[in-house]
Amino acid sequence: MQKKFTLEIDNPCSENFDKMIPNISGSFCSSCMKNVIDLSKKTNSEVAKFVSENKGLNICARLRRTQLEEEFRYNETSKINNLKYAAVLASVLLTSNVSGQEKESINTEMQVDSSSYLVGKVASNQNSFDDVSIMMKGRFLDAKTNKPFNEKTFPKFTLSINGSKKVKVNSKTGDFSIPITILNKRDTLEVIIQGPNHYLSKRIPFSIEDVKDHLLLQDIIVDEQELSQAVIMVLGGLGINYLPEKNIQKT
């Protein structure tokens, strides 16, 4: 049976997530003595899997604002059906083993015509889609003003491009310098912009022809409204709103 639900946080917490004690699943809040699960970087399927595995628990979570507008789905399998499948599988395996033991081994001989084979070195046909390591330098700018973002409103930004390590953006000048890896046939770069209260992932256009001596000079320009909508909400009790089954469409 497919379950469909939305998320909510009725009473957002004002605690600073970055000052909490990090752990595997999120961070520990010393104010309320609870673990805060970081769901802000997870995909919809990962969030749905987490909810299905933690039903009925009192959870504090960190979410992106956009996740509160999403609908999530997961398939709930009946425990009775699971037992039936397990019993059938055990029966099949047992029958297979018994049948295998009852059969006598048969010796077969195969004659191979060596004239049908060629002997020599194997050559691989490789396309020129090799990874290229370069240095990217530029400025992180507001699309409207073409200037760095207000450091009071948007402080301490970091950038990650194509899965690279995060680097800090100069809050006053917007300058950044980051080593990245690309495919020489790729025409976009995947950029992750992150701050204390923001998380934005987007693709920007890119051309390998702009790279000179393993250096790419390119600014990253983002609309302030787009960045404002990527606010991360820091926990409260995580609410799960299950939608009526009659509204669920089978796919």
Backbone bond lengths (Angstrom), bond angles and torsions (degrees), N, CA, C in turn:
res aa  C-N    CA-C-N  psi(-1)  N-CA   C-N-CA  omega(-1)  CA-C   N-CA-C  phi
1 M - - - 1.466 - - 1.529 109.42 -
2 Q 1.320 115.69 135.82 1.455 119.85 -178.87 1.527 111.46 -92.31
3 K 1.327 116.02 129.62 1.454 122.33 177.18 1.529 109.41 -104.01
4 K 1.322 115.38 139.64 1.455 121.37 -179.63 1.524 108.37 -126.63
5 F 1.335 117.33 134.33 1.464 118.78 -174.94 1.529 111.48 -153.36
6 T 1.320 115.48 166.71 1.463 122.97 172.95 1.535 107.85 -125.16
7 L 1.334 115.44 165.22 1.464 120.91 -179.87 1.523 110.39 -109.05
8 E 1.315 116.47 154.97 1.455 120.71 174.95 1.523 109.98 -150.74
9 I 1.325 116.08 153.30 1.459 122.93 171.38 1.527 106.37 -131.59
10 D 1.333 115.94 101.89 1.465 120.50 -174.65 1.524 112.40 -68.07
11 N 1.333 116.53 -41.04 1.462 121.02 -176.41 1.523 110.19 -125.22
12 P 1.339 116.79 84.28 1.468 120.23 -179.54 1.521 112.12 -57.24
13 C 1.322 116.14 140.87 1.460 121.81 -178.85 1.521 109.98 -88.82
14 S 1.317 116.32 147.13 1.468 121.09 -178.52 1.521 112.75 -95.87
15 E 1.331 117.87 2.15 1.463 120.41 -179.50 1.529 110.76 -66.95
16 N 1.328 116.53 147.86 1.461 122.43 179.49 1.526 109.45 -83.69
17 F 1.323 116.26 114.41 1.464 121.09 -177.45 1.531 111.59 -61.30
18 D 1.331 116.82 -35.68 1.468 121.05 -176.83 1.529 112.60 -68.25
19 K 1.335 117.16 -17.82 1.459 120.28 179.37 1.526 112.57 -94.63
20 M 1.324 115.79 -1.36 1.455 120.07 177.17 1.532 110.12 -79.96
21 I 1.325 116.68 165.98 1.463 122.12 -177.40 1.528 109.13 -86.08
22 P 1.348 118.61 114.30 1.470 121.34 -177.09 1.529 112.44 -65.06
23 N 1.324 115.10 146.58 1.459 121.41 171.63 1.522 108.56 -145.84
24 I 1.319 117.73 -172.31 1.466 121.11 -172.44 1.527 112.25 -61.39
25 S 1.328 117.91 -43.78 1.461 121.36 -174.08 1.518 114.36 -92.88
26 G 1.321 117.68 -16.51 1.461 120.35 -178.08 1.507 111.05 175.61
27 S 1.334 116.76 -115.54 1.466 121.46 178.25 1.529 109.76 -151.58
28 F 1.345 115.42 153.07 1.458 120.71 179.86 1.524 109.95 -97.76
29 C 1.327 115.87 126.40 1.462 122.11 179.57 1.527 109.33 -92.84
30 S 1.330 117.12 116.97 1.464 121.60 -178.41 1.528 111.68 -76.86
31 S 1.351 117.46 -16.12 1.465 120.03 -179.82 1.527 111.38 -73.37
32 C 1.342 115.93 -47.15 1.469 119.07 -179.84 1.527 112.00 -105.53
33 M 1.348 117.18 0.81 1.465 122.93 177.33 1.528 111.80 57.06
34 K 1.338 114.64 43.78 1.460 119.79 178.54 1.520 110.02 -133.21
35 N 1.325 115.34 157.29 1.453 121.01 176.91 1.524 109.86 -86.66
36 V 1.314 116.56 132.36 1.465 122.08 179.09 1.521 108.63 -101.48
37 I 1.329 116.74 116.89 1.456 121.72 -178.68 1.521 109.23 -83.68
38 D 1.328 117.02 125.05 1.464 121.16 -178.50 1.528 109.81 -88.94
39 L 1.343 115.92 101.23 1.469 122.10 177.99 1.526 111.80 -99.88
40 S 1.329 116.67 0.48 1.467 120.79 -172.10 1.529 112.90 -67.26
41 K 1.339 117.73 -24.20 1.467 120.11 -176.87 1.520 112.45 -105.54
42 K 1.324 116.52 5.71 1.460 120.10 -177.46 1.529 111.64 -91.46
43 T 1.320 115.47 152.00 1.457 121.44 176.50 1.530 109.18 -75.53
44 N 1.340 116.71 168.40 1.457 120.63 179.20 1.527 111.69 -59.93
45 S 1.332 117.50 -40.40 1.456 120.73 -179.59 1.526 110.90 -67.24
46 E 1.334 117.32 -35.53 1.468 120.86 178.17 1.525 111.10 -69.21
47 V 1.336 116.63 -38.88 1.469 120.24 176.80 1.525 110.16 -64.56
48 A 1.334 116.80 -44.45 1.464 121.19 179.58 1.527 110.81 -61.17
49 K 1.316 116.76 -40.51 1.473 120.91 178.75 1.525 110.39 -64.54
50 F 1.328 116.83 -41.53 1.466 120.97 179.31 1.521 110.47 -62.16
51 V 1.333 117.10 -45.78 1.458 121.09 -178.63 1.531 110.58 -63.77
52 S 1.333 117.35 -41.69 1.465 120.65 -178.86 1.524 111.84 -65.04
53 E 1.333 116.83 -29.40 1.470 120.92 -178.07 1.529 112.68 -89.79
54 N 1.340 117.47 -7.50 1.465 120.46 -176.53 1.528 112.23 -130.44
55 K 1.332 116.08 34.10 1.461 120.49 -178.95 1.527 110.90 -63.69
56 G 1.334 115.59 138.27 1.446 120.84 176.26 1.518 115.34 84.11
57 L 1.330 117.02 -3.19 1.461 119.77 -179.43 1.526 110.98 -91.14
58 N 1.328 116.42 150.70 1.460 122.06 176.57 1.526 108.03 -85.61
59 I 1.331 116.99 107.55 1.461 121.63 -170.17 1.525 111.19 -117.73
60 C 1.321 115.61 135.93 1.454 121.58 168.54 1.529 107.33 -103.66
61 A 1.315 116.82 133.62 1.461 119.02 -174.49 1.514 111.96 -139.78
62 R 1.313 114.03 156.07 1.458 122.04 173.86 1.527 107.51 -106.13
63 L 1.337 116.27 125.26 1.460 121.63 -175.98 1.520 111.67 -128.62
64 R 1.329 115.62 156.46 1.462 120.50 166.15 1.526 107.63 -82.36
65 R 1.308 115.78 150.08 1.463 119.35 179.59 1.524 110.86 -58.73
66 T 1.320 117.28 -37.99 1.464 121.12 -178.26 1.527 111.74 -64.13
67 Q 1.342 117.49 -25.96 1.468 119.63 179.59 1.521 111.93 -68.46
68 L 1.324 117.21 -22.60 1.458 120.52 178.06 1.525 111.47 -73.48
69 E 1.328 116.05 -12.13 1.467 120.43 179.52 1.522 111.99 -102.99
70 E 1.327 116.57 -0.75 1.458 121.39 -177.07 1.530 111.59 -89.61
71 E 1.341 115.22 157.21 1.457 121.82 170.71 1.528 108.11 -111.65
72 F 1.326 116.48 135.06 1.458 121.87 -175.71 1.528 109.65 -117.16
73 R 1.325 115.17 152.68 1.463 120.08 179.38 1.520 110.77 -138.53
74 Y 1.326 115.00 147.55 1.456 119.92 169.72 1.525 108.33 -150.19
75 N 1.301 115.82 155.25 1.460 121.59 179.88 1.522 109.70 -94.33
76 E 1.331 115.31 122.95 1.459 121.02 179.32 1.521 108.33 -98.93
77 T 1.325 116.36 118.38 1.459 122.05 -178.46 1.515 110.21 -97.22
78 S 1.309 116.08 132.94 1.463 121.15 179.69 1.526 110.88 -65.76
79 K 1.347 116.60 137.74 1.459 120.54 177.93 1.526 110.99 -64.18
80 I 1.343 116.08 -33.47 1.464 119.81 179.46 1.518 109.69 -63.99
81 N 1.362 116.48 -43.26 1.457 120.06 178.30 1.515 111.37 -63.73
82 N 1.337 115.94 -37.27 1.464 119.25 178.28 1.522 111.14 -61.23
83 L 1.358 116.59 -40.71 1.458 120.33 178.52 1.520 111.43 -66.20
84 K 1.347 115.92 -38.04 1.465 119.63 178.20 1.522 110.76 -63.27
85 Y 1.341 116.49 -45.64 1.460 120.50 -179.96 1.516 110.86 -62.70
86 A 1.337 116.78 -39.65 1.455 120.37 -179.74 1.519 110.81 -64.98
87 A 1.342 117.25 -40.34 1.456 121.40 179.65 1.523 111.28 -65.74
88 V 1.326 116.71 -43.30 1.465 121.07 178.17 1.515 110.87 -62.32
89 L 1.330 116.34 -43.69 1.456 120.75 -179.24 1.520 110.54 -63.31
90 A 1.347 117.49 -42.32 1.462 120.84 179.15 1.516 111.00 -63.40
91 S 1.343 115.91 -38.97 1.459 120.74 179.16 1.521 111.42 -64.55
92 V 1.328 116.37 -42.73 1.458 121.19 179.25 1.514 111.05 -63.28
93 L 1.340 116.30 -44.00 1.461 120.24 -179.70 1.518 111.24 -64.40
94 L 1.352 117.02 -40.61 1.452 120.99 -179.90 1.521 110.80 -64.96
95 T 1.327 117.08 -44.93 1.460 121.51 178.72 1.515 111.13 -61.82
96 S 1.329 115.73 -41.63 1.462 120.82 -179.70 1.516 111.37 -63.14
97 N 1.346 117.22 -41.80 1.461 120.87 -179.65 1.523 111.63 -66.43
98 V 1.363 116.49 -42.32 1.466 120.12 179.52 1.517 110.78 -63.78
99 S 1.339 116.46 -44.66 1.457 120.29 -179.87 1.514 110.89 -61.93
100 G 1.312 116.00 -39.05 1.452 120.09 -179.37 1.499 112.25 -65.64
101 Q 1.349 117.40 -35.56 1.452 121.13 -179.05 1.516 111.39 -73.20
102 E 1.348 116.73 -29.83 1.455 120.15 -177.78 1.523 112.71 -76.74
103 K 1.318 117.81 -24.47 1.453 121.36 -177.72 1.520 110.84 -75.85
104 E 1.312 116.83 138.94 1.450 121.82 176.10 1.522 108.51 -85.22
105 S 1.306 114.64 146.15 1.455 118.96 178.44 1.510 110.37 -72.17
106 I 1.301 116.87 140.45 1.466 122.56 -178.30 1.511 108.80 -118.11
107 N 1.333 114.63 124.86 1.454 119.56 177.80 1.520 109.51 -85.29
108 T 1.284 116.45 128.19 1.462 120.81 178.61 1.513 109.41 -124.69
109 E 1.299 115.23 148.72 1.454 121.38 176.68 1.516 108.83 -120.59
110 M 1.310 115.20 137.42 1.461 120.28 179.26 1.513 108.90 -123.25
111 Q 1.277 116.13 132.16 1.445 121.24 176.64 1.523 108.87 -100.94
112 V 1.297 115.11 125.03 1.460 120.74 -177.36 1.513 109.66 -106.79
113 D 1.295 115.07 128.23 1.459 120.46 177.20 1.515 108.83 -83.36
114 S 1.332 116.93 104.15 1.455 121.33 -175.93 1.515 113.34 -64.28
115 S 1.331 116.50 -18.03 1.466 118.95 -179.33 1.521 112.06 -71.77
116 S 1.368 116.00 -12.70 1.469 120.03 -178.35 1.515 112.60 -85.40
117 Y 1.356 117.84 -1.59 1.455 121.27 -174.47 1.515 110.83 -118.87
118 L 1.319 115.53 151.50 1.460 122.47 175.52 1.513 108.70 -112.12
119 V 1.319 115.98 141.07 1.451 121.09 178.85 1.516 108.90 -113.90
120 G 1.334 116.79 132.83 1.458 119.92 179.28 1.511 110.19 169.07
121 K 1.321 116.94 -174.66 1.457 122.07 179.68 1.518 110.89 -76.26
122 V 1.309 115.69 144.18 1.461 121.67 178.10 1.514 108.99 -91.89
123 A 1.297 116.69 124.64 1.472 121.20 179.60 1.514 108.63 -106.55
124 S 1.318 116.96 132.83 1.468 121.34 178.45 1.511 109.79 -99.29
125 N 1.336 114.06 141.46 1.455 120.29 -179.94 1.518 108.36 -98.96
126 Q 1.306 117.41 101.83 1.462 121.86 -175.30 1.517 111.47 -105.15
127 N 1.331 114.74 136.08 1.466 119.24 174.16 1.522 108.83 -82.78
128 S 1.283 117.05 162.85 1.466 121.51 -175.78 1.531 111.07 -90.09
129 F 1.346 115.61 50.92 1.463 120.39 178.59 1.525 109.44 -102.44
130 D 1.322 116.84 46.86 1.457 121.67 -175.94 1.524 110.44 -78.40
131 D 1.336 115.24 151.59 1.458 120.42 174.69 1.520 109.94 -69.83
132 V 1.320 115.59 141.75 1.459 121.74 178.98 1.528 108.19 -124.62
133 S 1.332 116.97 125.51 1.461 121.48 177.86 1.523 109.53 -95.33
134 I 1.322 115.97 125.92 1.463 120.57 -178.35 1.530 109.40 -137.46
135 M 1.318 115.35 171.53 1.464 122.01 171.91 1.529 108.08 -109.14
136 M 1.318 116.85 130.00 1.458 121.45 178.94 1.522 108.98 -111.73
137 K 1.342 115.73 128.07 1.457 121.41 178.49 1.519 109.48 -127.79
138 G 1.329 115.76 144.65 1.453 119.40 178.54 1.513 110.84 178.48
139 R 1.345 114.80 -159.21 1.460 120.92 179.13 1.522 109.23 -130.17
140 F 1.324 115.46 144.18 1.455 122.48 176.81 1.524 107.32 -95.33
141 L 1.363 116.54 111.51 1.462 120.69 -167.69 1.526 113.14 -126.93
142 D 1.338 113.60 155.31 1.460 122.53 173.82 1.525 108.21 -79.60
143 A 1.325 117.36 128.59 1.468 121.50 -176.51 1.529 112.27 -62.71
144 K 1.315 116.92 -32.57 1.460 120.39 -176.51 1.527 112.56 -75.53
145 T 1.316 116.95 -42.79 1.470 120.81 -175.51 1.525 113.40 -101.28
146 N 1.345 115.80 -15.04 1.464 121.49 -175.00 1.535 111.29 58.65
147 K 1.331 115.10 30.49 1.464 122.21 178.58 1.526 108.53 -128.33
148 P 1.342 117.55 165.76 1.464 119.79 176.49 1.523 111.33 -60.09
149 F 1.328 116.85 152.56 1.461 121.44 179.18 1.533 110.21 -68.50
150 N 1.327 115.04 153.55 1.463 121.05 176.73 1.530 109.04 -61.10
151 E 1.329 116.64 117.94 1.463 120.30 -174.21 1.519 113.05 -68.29
152 K 1.327 118.54 -18.48 1.458 120.49 176.50 1.532 110.96 -78.17
153 T 1.335 115.48 -37.41 1.466 120.39 179.66 1.518 111.60 -80.41
154 F 1.328 116.28 -38.93 1.461 121.71 -178.11 1.530 109.75 -127.91
155 P 1.333 117.75 78.43 1.469 120.51 -175.65 1.534 113.44 -88.52
156 K 1.325 114.61 156.13 1.464 123.19 167.72 1.521 114.10 52.58
157 F 1.328 116.28 55.66 1.456 119.90 177.41 1.522 111.21 -80.37
158 T 1.339 115.70 146.73 1.462 122.15 171.34 1.527 108.32 -125.69
159 L 1.330 115.40 155.63 1.461 121.47 178.64 1.523 109.74 -122.84
160 S 1.327 115.02 145.25 1.457 122.65 170.04 1.516 106.73 -136.84
161 I 1.335 117.12 131.09 1.461 120.88 -175.75 1.520 109.77 -126.45
162 N 1.322 115.69 125.84 1.471 122.02 -178.89 1.525 112.17 53.84
163 G 1.327 116.41 40.50 1.452 120.57 176.79 1.518 115.54 78.98
164 S 1.326 117.57 13.73 1.462 121.14 -179.65 1.531 110.86 -72.80
165 K 1.319 116.14 171.48 1.454 120.47 173.07 1.529 109.43 -67.75
166 K 1.323 116.03 151.67 1.458 120.74 -179.29 1.525 110.82 -72.60
167 V 1.335 115.95 139.89 1.467 121.04 173.94 1.523 108.06 -125.74
168 K 1.313 116.49 152.14 1.458 121.73 -179.19 1.532 110.95 -81.49
169 V 1.318 114.85 144.36 1.463 121.83 173.91 1.519 107.67 -96.47
170 N 1.328 116.84 134.43 1.462 120.59 176.21 1.530 108.46 -64.69
171 S 1.324 117.15 114.49 1.461 121.78 -173.12 1.524 113.22 -65.94
172 K 1.327 117.58 -23.31 1.470 120.17 -178.94 1.523 112.27 -89.36
173 T 1.337 116.82 -41.99 1.467 120.05 -175.24 1.529 113.26 -103.09
174 G 1.351 117.06 -18.70 1.460 120.81 -176.84 1.517 113.41 80.73
175 D 1.334 117.12 2.26 1.465 120.78 -177.58 1.532 111.67 -69.04
176 F 1.332 115.12 145.39 1.455 120.94 173.01 1.531 109.18 -147.39
177 S 1.316 116.15 157.18 1.461 123.53 175.80 1.517 106.86 -144.65
178 I 1.340 116.78 123.86 1.462 119.77 -171.56 1.530 111.49 -145.80
179 P 1.328 118.06 129.27 1.471 120.72 174.63 1.523 109.70 -78.60
180 I 1.328 117.64 131.06 1.460 121.14 -177.68 1.522 110.30 -135.21
181 T 1.320 115.10 163.90 1.460 122.11 175.98 1.520 108.34 -120.26
182 I 1.330 116.41 134.38 1.460 121.08 -177.80 1.523 110.05 -135.04
183 L 1.322 115.52 165.72 1.461 121.90 168.88 1.516 107.61 -96.07
184 N 1.329 116.42 137.48 1.466 118.07 -174.12 1.525 113.64 -70.93
185 K 1.333 118.01 -3.41 1.468 120.80 176.39 1.527 111.96 -109.52
186 R 1.312 116.61 2.88 1.468 120.14 -177.84 1.532 109.80 -81.64
187 D 1.329 116.38 141.80 1.463 120.23 -178.71 1.525 112.98 -113.01
188 T 1.347 117.31 7.62 1.456 120.80 175.61 1.527 109.97 -140.10
189 L 1.325 115.04 160.36 1.461 122.06 174.85 1.527 108.04 -119.48
190 E 1.318 117.80 137.38 1.456 121.60 177.88 1.524 108.70 -93.17
191 V 1.308 116.35 113.53 1.459 122.74 -174.23 1.525 109.83 -110.01
192 I 1.325 116.43 131.22 1.466 121.91 173.44 1.525 107.92 -113.55
193 I 1.326 115.28 119.44 1.465 122.82 -179.82 1.521 107.65 -107.53
194 Q 1.328 116.28 124.12 1.461 119.18 -174.61 1.519 111.25 -136.64
195 G 1.335 114.80 138.98 1.455 122.07 175.63 1.516 109.12 -136.69
196 P 1.319 118.38 -176.63 1.469 120.69 -179.64 1.524 113.07 -56.53
197 N 1.336 116.65 -33.41 1.465 120.57 -177.48 1.518 113.67 -128.11
198 H 1.343 117.34 16.05 1.461 120.40 -177.10 1.523 110.73 -136.80
199 Y 1.338 114.70 147.95 1.460 120.98 175.15 1.524 107.11 -149.87
200 L 1.337 116.59 115.87 1.453 121.00 -177.54 1.521 109.80 -134.24
201 S 1.324 116.29 129.06 1.458 122.13 176.89 1.525 108.59 -117.24
202 K 1.310 117.35 128.14 1.466 120.46 -179.47 1.519 110.61 -153.90
203 R 1.317 116.25 164.21 1.468 122.26 177.57 1.522 109.31 -108.32
204 I 1.324 115.48 139.77 1.461 120.71 177.44 1.519 108.95 -123.34
205 P 1.336 118.24 148.84 1.466 121.09 -179.03 1.524 112.05 -65.57
206 F 1.317 114.66 150.27 1.466 120.53 -175.82 1.526 108.74 -156.50
207 S 1.330 116.79 146.12 1.462 122.06 175.98 1.522 109.45 -133.12
208 I 1.321 116.80 131.36 1.463 121.14 179.59 1.530 110.75 -62.68
209 E 1.330 116.75 -22.04 1.465 120.85 -179.68 1.524 112.14 -69.25
210 D 1.345 116.01 -18.24 1.467 119.73 178.78 1.530 112.52 -81.34
211 V 1.318 116.63 -8.03 1.466 120.92 -179.91 1.532 109.12 -84.59
212 K 1.320 116.19 123.52 1.464 122.28 179.17 1.528 108.82 -124.26
213 D 1.340 115.82 120.14 1.469 120.96 -179.73 1.530 110.87 54.46
214 H 1.341 115.42 45.74 1.466 122.81 177.77 1.540 112.18 61.27
215 L 1.327 116.63 27.99 1.465 120.90 177.26 1.522 109.87 -129.97
216 L 1.336 115.85 129.38 1.460 122.35 176.92 1.515 109.01 -114.96
217 L 1.336 115.63 120.13 1.459 120.63 175.85 1.520 108.18 -101.55
218 Q 1.332 116.66 107.54 1.461 120.72 -176.80 1.522 110.28 -154.12
219 D 1.338 115.75 130.38 1.459 121.06 177.28 1.529 110.18 -82.34
220 I 1.324 115.94 154.51 1.458 122.02 173.20 1.524 107.07 -110.55
221 I 1.329 115.25 113.48 1.466 121.12 -174.49 1.522 109.88 -112.62
222 V 1.329 115.90 125.47 1.465 121.78 -175.10 1.524 109.32 -130.67
223 D 1.331 116.26 141.46 1.453 121.06 176.30 1.530 109.79 -74.83
224 E 1.328 116.73 134.67 1.461 121.11 -177.56 1.527 112.12 -59.46
225 Q 1.331 116.55 -36.57 1.462 119.87 -179.90 1.530 110.85 -64.55
226 E 1.335 115.81 -40.15 1.464 120.18 178.15 1.526 110.84 -62.22
227 L 1.332 115.22 -39.88 1.459 120.24 -179.74 1.531 110.93 -71.04
228 S 1.324 116.62 -36.60 1.465 120.90 -179.89 1.522 111.67 -64.93
229 Q 1.321 116.47 -32.13 1.464 120.78 -179.26 1.521 112.28 -77.05
230 A 1.336 116.40 -10.08 1.470 120.05 -178.67 1.521 111.34 -95.78
231 V 1.328 116.90 29.57 1.463 121.15 -179.62 1.527 110.31 -69.12
232 I 1.309 115.84 137.11 1.464 121.58 175.82 1.520 108.83 -92.75
233 M 1.317 116.26 127.37 1.465 120.12 177.55 1.520 108.51 -92.32
234 V 1.283 117.17 130.97 1.458 121.79 179.00 1.516 108.55 -95.34
235 L 1.225 115.55 117.77 1.446 133.37 -179.27 1.506 122.28 4.39
236 G 1.245 113.21 169.30 1.432 131.08 162.82 1.494 99.23 -168.88
237 G 1.305 120.34 -157.61 1.456 117.09 170.62 1.511 108.76 -72.47
238 L 1.314 116.88 133.24 1.462 121.27 -179.63 1.520 109.40 -78.84
239 G 1.332 116.49 118.53 1.465 120.69 179.58 1.514 111.30 -97.15
240 I 1.338 116.76 138.15 1.460 122.97 178.36 1.525 107.90 -115.15
241 N 1.325 116.52 115.65 1.458 121.20 179.36 1.530 109.72 -102.98
242 Y 1.327 117.48 103.19 1.461 121.01 178.98 1.523 109.15 -79.08
243 L 1.321 115.53 133.48 1.456 121.23 -179.83 1.528 109.68 -88.94
244 P 1.347 117.31 151.45 1.472 120.71 -179.22 1.523 111.33 -57.04
245 E 1.326 116.31 143.75 1.457 121.07 -178.10 1.522 112.52 -62.86
246 K 1.338 116.69 -30.15 1.463 119.57 -177.97 1.521 111.94 -65.58
247 N 1.358 117.81 -19.31 1.451 121.09 178.71 1.515 113.44 -89.14
248 I 1.330 116.77 -2.96 1.450 120.65 -177.49 1.523 109.65 -88.64
249 Q 1.277 116.90 123.32 1.455 122.66 178.79 1.513 109.82 -96.62
250 K 1.300 116.42 131.89 1.454 120.38 177.99 1.519 110.10 -74.13
251 T 1.325 115.81 140.65 1.463 120.82 178.91 1.516 109.52 -117.95
